[in-house]
Amino acid sequence: MAESDEERFLERRQRMSEILADIAGHAKSVSTLRCPYKNKPGECTAQFRCRNQQFGEGGGRSRCGHDGTFDYRVAWETRPETYDRTREKLRRIREEAARRREAGGPQDGE
């Protein structure tokens, strides 16, 4: 008796999940050793400042100074506590703006 289409589909989906899990696991382990913004010639492709960028003469792309001996992520991760403070400040600004709109007071730029 032949397997149903649904059984074959489920088997294939399980196999794909196993393959993708292996790929994701490998990518996660490599991500702590190699900067994802470093291209093959060793240039930095990041669109933000990173303390690993090394600028030379000529005005071209900066070189990536990451040598693979440390976890590169600390070079560009932000401090989580500043995120929370900024989020709270934005919440207060929005509340104040809503109060002014309700009261019919002057808006920013007026």
Secondary structure, DSSP 8 states (H G I E B T S, - for coil): ----HHHHHHHHHHHHHHHHHHHHHHHHHHHTTS-TTB-TTSBB--SS--TTEE--TTS---EE---SSS-GGGGT---HHHHHHHHHHHHHHHHHHHHHHHHT---TT-
